[in-house]
Amino acid sequence: MPRTDAVLADPRLVAAIERLGRPAVKDAVACAQQRVRQGEIEPEDVADVALAALPRHATSLRPVINMTGVLLHTNLGRAPLSAAAVEAVTVAAGGDRRGVRPGHGGAGAPGAAGAVEALARAVPDAGGGHVVNNNAAALVLAATALAAGREIVISRGELVEIGDGFRIPDLLVSTGARLREVGTTNRTALADYRDVIGPQTGFVLKVHPSNFRVEGFTGSVEVSELTGLGVPVVVDIGSGLLERDPLLPEEPDAASVLRAGADLVTASGDKLLGGPQAGLLLGRRDLVDQLRRHPLARALRVDKLTLAALEATLRGPEPPVRRLSTPTRSPSGSAPRHWSRRCARPAWTRRPCPRRRPWAGAEPRECACRARP
């Protein structure tokens, strides 16, 4: 039986130690030696067997090829980062100069100034911006800072459940706020909001129900109508779309919601934005500064790797998610069309997709919506 130190001296295992660390390689050698004792392999094969058992990376994560047809797949890492974002993470992983300039919404978090400045350029309608570790954290911070011990007014039709069984009502109540539900599941009117607004109201919350659709006898109140109620209006758009996308006309975007009069918008840094998982807070500078200075903001702070990836996503070339959702030229070069894996319904079919929205003047060969045929 070869001694462990002698096996670890093998040049191939020395290189593996540099890549994976000594404990992992030593454990692989010990397992191979045990197989020798059990008579499963020969003593001279210990190094080869140990080498074959080693993982390619020091992390338990493994690269996969997403062939599901769903680009933003929750169980497959959601949005793939752009090459620029990956490079930015590598740069930030070492020593760096983190110039945090005063006067920016993210000052105080290492390296946040660059990401917040990039957000300001991407959404000029926002007076201030702040970044936390995910969109749920952004909503929790807003609820804690603006409505702890007070009421959050929300439509019953927007009390949604997000991933892994987490529900918006439970999330909000955990901050110490009280929910004031208005309207019904399918219809909510402006009068429903107006009737409950009072001294105990922290803010009115609108949540985009991105993972379900209610059709038929329905009604909701636009953001622009809520702005005259005399209390802050907070809108959770979820997806991370920063500006309007003509291919997603029903998807809310931060710029449009802010122009409609919202005081604060919360959104994801991944999903349609195509960056790392993060929570974005955009809106009135005084509200953003109030949230940024709240003690809870420290606990929800993101690290420099996320900030670097987010800044590169905003400043750099178009990330994969946006690139695949951008209209391309038709074969004749005459008009743009959208390529979608999820709907291959031909334009010439006698039963066209009811939600098809081809570009004006175009004759797309495929449906422009994201519905299944």
C-alpha positions in Angstrom: 0.0 0.0 0.0 1.6 3.3 -1.0 1.8 5.9 1.7 -0.5 8.9 1.5 2.3 11.4 1.3 3.9 9.5 -1.5 0.7 9.4 -3.5 0.1 13.2 -2.9 3.5 13.8 -4.3 2.3 12.7 -7.8 2.6 15.9 -10.0 -1.0 15.5 -11.2 -2.3 15.5 -7.6 -0.1 18.4 -6.7 -1.8 20.4 -9.5 -5.2 19.2 -8.2 -4.3 20.4 -4.7 -3.6 23.9 -6.1 -6.9 23.9 -7.9 -9.2 22.1 -5.3 -7.3 22.3 -2.0 -5.4 19.6 0.0 -8.4 18.3 2.1 -10.4 17.3 -1.0 -7.5 15.6 -2.7 -6.4 13.8 0.5 -10.0 12.5 1.0 -10.0 11.1 -2.6 -6.7 9.4 -2.0 -8.0 7.9 1.3 -11.0 6.5 -0.5 -8.8 5.0 -3.2 -6.6 3.4 -0.5 -9.7 1.9 1.1 -10.6 0.3 -2.2 -7.1 -1.3 -2.3 -7.7 -2.8 1.1 -11.1 -4.2 -0.1 -9.3 -5.7 -3.1 -11.2 -3.7 -5.7 -8.1 -2.0 -7.3 -4.4 -2.5 -7.4 -2.0 -0.5 -5.2 -0.3 1.2 -8.2 -3.7 2.5 -9.4 -4.4 4.7 -6.3 -3.2 8.0 -7.8 -5.2 7.3 -11.0 -8.4 6.4 -9.2 -8.1 9.4 -6.8 -7.6 11.7 -9.7 -10.6 10.3 -11.5 -12.8 10.8 -8.5 -11.9 14.5 -8.1 -14.4 17.1 -9.1 -13.6 19.6 -11.9 -14.3 22.6 -9.6 -14.0 23.5 -5.9 -17.7 24.2 -5.8 -20.5 21.7 -5.7 -22.2 23.7 -8.5 -22.0 22.1 -12.0 -22.3 23.8 -15.4 -25.4 22.6 -17.4 -26.8 23.3 -20.8 -30.3 24.7 -20.6 -32.4 23.0 -23.3 -35.7 23.4 -21.6 -36.9 26.3 -23.9 -37.3 28.5 -20.8 -34.5 31.0 -20.7 -35.1 32.3 -17.2 -35.3 28.9 -15.5 -35.6 29.1 -11.7 -33.8 25.8 -11.2 -31.0 26.5 -13.8 -29.6 29.7 -12.5 -32.1 32.1 -14.0 -30.4 34.7 -16.1 -27.0 33.7 -17.6 -24.4 36.5 -16.9 -22.8 38.3 -19.9 -19.1 37.8 -20.5 -18.5 41.4 -19.3 -20.3 40.6 -16.0 -18.2 37.4 -15.5 -15.0 39.4 -16.1 -16.1 42.1 -13.7 -16.7 39.4 -11.0 -13.2 38.1 -11.6 -11.7 41.6 -11.3 -13.7 42.3 -8.1 -12.6 39.0 -6.6 -9.1 40.3 -6.1 -7.8 43.6 -4.6 -9.5 46.7 -6.0 -9.9 50.4 -5.5 -13.4 51.0 -4.3 -14.0 54.7 -4.8 -17.2 55.4 -2.9 -18.3 58.9 -3.9 -20.5 60.8 -1.5 -23.9 61.9 -2.8 -24.8 58.6 -4.4 -27.6 56.5 -3.2 -25.4 53.4 -2.5 -22.6 55.2 -0.6 -21.6 53.1 2.4 -21.6 49.7 0.7 -18.1 48.7 -0.7 -18.1 49.4 -4.5 -21.7 50.4 -4.6 -21.2 53.9 -6.1 -20.4 52.5 -9.6 -23.5 50.2 -9.7 -25.8 53.0 -8.4 -24.4 55.4 -10.9 -25.0 52.9 -13.7 -28.6 52.5 -12.4 -29.0 56.3 -12.5 -27.9 56.4 -16.1 -30.2 53.5 -17.0 -33.2 55.0 -15.3 -32.9 58.8 -15.4 -36.5 59.1 -14.0 -35.3 57.8 -10.6 -34.0 60.4 -8.2 -32.1 57.8 -6.2 -31.2 54.2 -6.2 -30.1 51.5 -3.8 -29.1 47.8 -4.2 -29.9 44.9 -1.8 -29.6 41.2 -2.1 -32.9 40.3 -3.9 -36.3 41.8 -4.7 -37.9 40.3 -1.6 -35.3 42.1 0.5 -36.1 45.4 -1.3 -39.7 45.0 -0.4 -38.9 44.1 3.2 -36.6 47.1 3.5 -39.3 49.4 2.1 -42.0 48.0 4.4 -39.8 48.2 7.5 -38.5 51.7 6.9 -41.8 53.2 5.7 -44.6 51.2 7.4 -43.4 49.4 10.5 -46.3 49.7 13.0 -48.5 51.2 10.3 -50.6 50.0 7.5 -49.8 48.9 3.9 -52.7 49.2 1.6 -52.8 46.5 -1.1 -55.4 45.0 -3.4 -56.6 41.5 -2.6 -55.8 40.5 -6.2 -52.1 41.3 -5.7 -51.5 39.1 -2.6 -49.3 36.8 -4.6 -47.1 33.8 -3.7 -43.6 34.0 -5.0 -41.0 31.2 -5.2 -40.6 28.3 -2.7 -43.9 29.0 -1.0 -43.1 32.5 0.2 -46.1 34.8 0.2 -46.2 38.6 -0.1 -48.6 39.0 2.9 -46.4 36.9 5.2 -43.3 38.8 4.0 -44.9 42.2 4.7 -46.4 41.3 8.1 -43.0 40.0 9.2 -41.7 43.6 9.1 -44.2 44.7 11.8 -46.5 46.4 9.3 -50.2 45.7 9.1 -51.9 44.8 5.8 -55.1 46.7 4.8 -56.6 44.7 2.0 -59.0 46.4 -0.4 -61.2 45.3 -3.3 -61.7 41.7 -4.3 -59.7 39.1 -6.1 -60.8 40.2 -9.5 -61.8 43.8 -9.2 -60.4 46.8 -7.2 -61.5 50.4 -7.7 -59.9 53.7 -6.8 -62.6 54.3 -4.2 -61.5 51.1 -2.4 -58.1 52.7 -1.8 -59.5 56.1 -1.0 -61.8 54.8 1.7 -59.1 53.3 3.8 -56.3 55.9 3.5 -55.7 57.6 6.9 -53.0 58.7 9.4 -52.0 55.1 9.9 -51.3 54.5 6.2 -47.6 53.9 5.5 -47.9 53.5 1.8 -50.0 52.0 -1.0 -48.4 48.9 -2.6 -49.0 47.6 -6.1 -47.5 44.2 -6.9 -47.2 42.9 -10.4 -48.8 39.4 -10.5 -46.1 38.1 -12.9 -46.7 34.4 -12.4 -50.5 34.2 -13.0 -53.2 36.0 -15.0 -56.9 36.8 -14.0 -59.1 37.2 -17.1 -62.8 38.0 -17.6 -64.7 40.4 -15.3 -61.6 42.2 -13.8 -60.6 45.7 -12.9 -57.5 47.3 -11.3 -56.2 50.8 -10.6 -53.4 52.3 -12.5 -50.4 53.8 -10.8 -51.2 57.3 -12.1 -54.6 57.2 -10.4 -53.0 56.3 -7.0 -50.7 59.2 -6.9 -53.4 61.6 -5.7 -54.1 59.8 -2.5 -51.6 61.7 -0.4 -49.4 58.8 0.6 -46.3 57.2 -1.0 -47.0 54.7 -3.8 -44.6 51.7 -3.9 -44.7 49.4 -7.0 -43.1 46.0 -7.1 -42.5 45.3 -10.8 -40.6 42.1 -10.1 -39.1 41.3 -13.4 -36.3 43.9 -13.5 -37.3 45.5 -16.8 -35.9 49.0 -16.6 -37.4 50.5 -19.8 -40.3 49.6 -22.0 -39.9 46.6 -24.3 -42.2 46.6 -27.3 -42.2 42.8 -27.4 -43.5 42.7 -23.8 -46.2 45.4 -23.8 -47.9 44.0 -20.7 -44.7 43.8 -18.6 -44.2 46.9 -16.4 -40.9 48.7 -16.5 -39.3 50.9 -13.9 -39.0 54.0 -16.1 -42.7 54.0 -17.1 -43.9 53.3 -13.6 -41.8 56.2 -12.2 -43.1 58.5 -14.9 -46.6 57.5 -14.0 -46.0 58.9 -10.5 -44.7 56.0 -8.4 -42.6 57.2 -5.4 -40.6 54.0 -5.2 -40.1 51.0 -7.5 -38.7 47.6 -6.4 -37.3 45.1 -9.0 -35.0 42.2 -9.5 -31.4 42.6 -10.8 -31.7 39.2 -12.6 -34.6 38.0 -14.7 -35.3 40.4 -17.6 -32.5 42.7 -16.6 -30.1 39.8 -17.2 -27.7 40.5 -14.3 -26.9 38.9 -10.9 -29.6 38.2 -8.3 -30.1 41.5 -6.6 -32.9 43.8 -5.4 -33.2 47.3 -6.9 -34.8 50.2 -5.2 -35.5 53.2 -7.5 -37.4 56.4 -6.8 -37.6 59.6 -4.9 -34.2 60.5 -3.5 -35.5 61.3 0.0 -37.2 57.9 0.3 -34.2 56.0 -1.1 -31.9 57.8 1.4 -34.3 56.9 4.2 -34.2 53.3 3.2 -30.4 53.3 2.7 -29.8 54.8 6.2 -32.1 52.3 7.9 -30.3 49.8 10.2 -31.8 46.8 8.3 -30.1 48.0 5.1 -26.8 46.8 6.5 -28.1 43.3 6.9 -29.4 43.3 3.3 -26.3 44.7 1.8 -24.8 43.0 -1.3 -21.2 42.1 -1.7 -18.7 43.6 -4.2 -19.0 40.6 -6.6 -22.7 41.2 -7.1 -22.2 45.0 -7.5 -19.5 44.4 -10.0 -21.6 42.1 -12.1 -24.6 44.4 -11.9 -22.6 47.4 -13.0 -21.1 45.5 -15.9 -24.6 44.3 -16.9 -25.9 47.9 -17.0 -22.8 49.5 -18.6 -21.5 46.7 -20.8 -22.8 44.9 -23.9 -26.3 43.6 -24.1 -26.6 40.5 -21.7 -27.8 37.2 -23.1 -31.4 37.6 -21.8 -31.9 41.0 -23.6 -30.1 39.8 -26.7 -32.4 36.8 -27.1 -35.5 39.0 -26.5 -34.5 41.7 -29.0 -36.3 41.8 -32.4 -34.2 40.5 -35.3 -34.3 41.4 -39.0 -36.6 39.3 -41.2 -34.9 37.3 -44.0 -35.6 40.0 -46.5 -34.2 42.7 -44.1 -37.4 44.7 -44.5 -38.8 44.6 -40.9 -38.0 43.2 -37.5 -39.5 40.1 -36.1 -39.2 38.2 -32.9 -37.8 34.7 -32.6 -39.4 32.7 -29.8 -38.8 29.1 -28.8 -42.0 29.0 -27.0 -44.4 29.7 -29.9 -43.8 28.2 -33.3 -47.3 28.9 -34.6 -46.9 29.8 -38.3 -48.2 33.2 -39.4 -50.0 31.7 -42.3 -52.0 29.3 -40.2 -55.8 29.7 -40.5 -55.9 29.5 -36.7 -53.5 32.3 -35.7 -52.4 32.8 -32.1 -55.0 35.1 -30.5 -52.2 37.1 -28.8 -50.0 37.5 -31.8 -48.6 41.0 -32.0 -46.4 41.2 -35.2 -44.5 44.3 -35.8 -46.2 46.9 -38.0 -45.6 46.2 -41.6 -43.9 42.9 -40.9 -44.9 39.4 -42.0 -43.2 37.3 -39.4 -42.9 33.6 -39.9 -43.4 33.0 -36.2 -45.7 34.3 -33.6 -44.4 37.4 -31.7 -45.9 36.5 -28.4 -44.6 34.1 -25.8 -47.6 31.8 -25.5 -47.5 28.1 -26.4 -49.4 27.2 -29.6 
